[in-house]
């Protein structure tokens, strides 16, 4: 499946908003943290650290995509933005593998999402100037 790169960026930004909301729901204990992080979190303090980190990473990826799309002023060189996106691509591939072997069924389903995000980032890196 091939997407126009600007369309791919829009899809990722929408997904990132949903993912960030999901992490906020975990942080506020609407969604139990036992269902996430491979079922490896053992305390509220661990959850607060991991979820805060996740939210910050997701917001950073959104910002990088906005820079790539020239929607915000770039604070990074285009080479740095590309490198960061390649790193996210690798992380999404690794996260897909991790989700496949997660303990909770919900996280196993997230492997589809992380794989889709990896495909979209690859499309952006291949086609976007």
N, C-alpha and C positions, 0 to 999 in steps of 0.2 A: 504494500500500500504506500503510495507516494503522496505527500502533502506539500503544498507550497510552504516555504520556510516561514514566511510571516504568519501563515495560518497555524503552523506548528508552534510558533512562539505563543500565539493567542491561546491555543489549546493548553499548552503547559502552564501558562499564567492562570488560567481558570482552574486547572487541576491543582496548582500550587495553593491557590486560595482555599480550595476544599481540603487539601491536606493540612494546611495550617489550622483551619477550623477544627479538624479532627484532633490535632495535637492540643489545641486549646481545650477541647472537650475532655481529653485525657487529663490535662493539667488541672482542670476544675472538677475532676472525678465524676463527670457525667458518664464517661466511658472508663471501665476498669483498666488500670494499667497492666494487670495480669495478662490481658489479651494482646499486649504489644511487646516489643523488644525480645521476641522469642520466648516470652514467659520467664525471662531471667531477672527481672527487677524484683527486689525483695523488700523494698521500703519506700515510703513516701518521699524521703529525701533523695533517694536515687531517681525516682520518677521525676521530681522537680528539676533535677539537673539534666537528665536525658531529654525531657520534653522541652525545656527552655532551649537547650542546644539545638534540638530538631527545629523548633520554630525559627530560631536565628538562621540556621542553614537554609531553610526553605525561603525565608525572606531574602537572604543573600542571593540565592539562585534566581529568584524573581527579579531582583535588581540587575543582576548580570544579563538576564534575558532582555530587560528593558534597554540596557546599554547596547546590547547586540542589535536591537531593532531601531537604534537611534531615537528612542522615545524619551530618554533622559540624558543629561550631560554625562559624558564618559569621564570617569575618574581613573580609568585604567586604559592602557594602550590596547589596541585591537588584538595584539598578540597575547596579552595577558588575559583578555576576555576569552579568547579561543582556548588558551591553556586551561582556564578555569572550567570551561564547558567540557573539554575532554576529560578532565578529572571527574566532573559530575557524571559523564557518560560511564566511565569505569565504575564509579560508586553505584550507579543504578544497576549495572550488570551484576556487580557483587551482591547488592541488596536483593536483586531478583533471586539469585542462588540461595541467599540466606533465608528469604521468605519461603522458598519452596520447602526448605527443611525445618521451618519453624514448628513450634509445638501447637500453636492455636490454628484452627481452620481459617479464622478471619485473616490472620497474617499470611497464610498460604494463598488466599485470594489476592492479597496485595502484590504477589509476584506478577500478576497480570498487569497491574498498574505500573509497577516499576519497570517492567519490560517495555511497555508502551512508551514510558517516559524516555527510556534509553533509545528507542527507535526514533522518537521525535527529535531528541538532541542530536543523534547521528544525522538525521535529515537536515537539521539546521547547520551543522558543521560542514556538511557536504555541499549545500547549495547556497547558503547565505554569504554575501560578500564580506 
